[in-house]
Structure formats: structure tokens, C-alpha cells
Amino acid sequence: MGPILTEDQATNLARGFTNEDIIRAVFSIPSNKAPSSYGFNSTFFKESWRIMGEDVCKVGQSFFETGQLLKEVNYAKLTLIPKVQHP
């Protein structure tokens, strides 16, 4: 059996996230990393935080409370690349 969490560790893992937690997470991402499916990397979010930060936190809090993401956020793009010489 692996390591067992203490009661304090388990409680800490189950606690909710604050807006400060979300802000720390967003601003901890290197600026040239984590491009979104629509092409913006973390620099976009950092530079426009004054305008949209409150909404980003609301979406994050909603997800942590309900387990549901907006359908616009929760999707993936698939690109099929044929494995032939001349597709």
C-alpha cells in the first residue's frame, strides 16, 4: 500500500479554490506556453486580466462547484494526418 494522507492533507485537497488560487495558477504559466484551442497562450490572459480576470475566475469557480465546463471551453480539435506519401 502506498503513502496515506494525514487528515489535514486530505482536508486541504478537498477544500475549494479561491480566486487567488486561480490567479496564481494562471500567472504561474510561462508566457509562451499553454496555447488554447483558439491559439491564445497565457500571455493573452495575463495582459488582458484587468478586463476578463473576473470572468475567468467565475468560470473556474463554477467548474469547481459543479464539475461542468461551458461547452465552448470543453472541446478538442482533432486533425487527421494521413500516413501516405502523397495525400
Number of C-alpha atoms within 10 A of each C-alpha: 3 4 5 8 10 9 9 9 10 11 10 10 11 9 8 11 14 12 16 10 11 17 16 11 10 18 14 10 14 11 16 11 11 13 13 11 12 7 8 13 17 18 18 13 17 16 12 10 16 9 10 13 18 13 11 17 18 14 16 18 17 14 13 13 11 8 9 12 14 10 7 7 10 9 10 9 7 6 6 6 7 8 7 6 5 5 6
